[in-house]
């Protein structure tokens, strides 16, 4: 079965390592047929003062050029020019024109910020320890995620790591099933894809994103699903892809939806 990874970050992220060329070589060695480069879309200084969370604007042209060089060097792999975009809600302070997004054929939507707080940043983890915090954070995360996913005005093709709020292992006291159903309906309403993100197994939550019950809710709602490793190092370019396919199958999916370099979609059967 084909191996595809539709989510990775290289050295152009302030917190990733490895060049585009090194990723391409690693993808070739691992037998990938599709690799989407999805470097973090630039944030303003208000959200990323240390230029650690997103790609610097001055790197964009170099990033795009190096993906084209990788495509020429490895013509049997479909490299996708993509980006991961943070949903900032009412705090959005960027003016993003259609022309700014034109180079990107695949756009991941992510919720990393809750009212300006980077809730999944280890350096800002302390708030999770406050009394009642997990319940409040999970509820607000769900609200923002559903806003991001359901609003068709947002440019996202796919919502990344849908239950990222579990990253540090903090669980809410309430039943998450109603939240899962709301998230599935939001993704369906917004005509989004979602991803199984294999990186979750390497955080405190020790579970891929999304949880099996949430993935099953997406499947029942008819939401297409792809697979991304969220690699921040070429060594992890193919990490746990087959396990992600198994998780999809157990949730009810029988095919993986794969974005293409032209902005279309194709599917591969889960075997």
Secondary structure, 3 states (H helix, E strand, C coil): CCEEECCECCCCCCCCCCCHHHHHHHHHHHCEEEEEEEEECCCCCCCCCCCCCCCCHHHHHHHHHHHHHHHHHCCCCEEEEEEEEECCHHHCCCCCCHHHHCCCCEEEEECCEECCEECCCHHHHHHHHCCCHHHHHHHHHHHHHHHHHHCCCCCCCEECCCCHHHCCCCCCCCCCHHHHHHHHHHHHHCCCEEEEEHHHHHCCCCCCECCHHHHHHHHHCCCCEEEECCECCHHHCCCCHHHHHHHHHHHCCCEEEEECCCCCEEEEECC
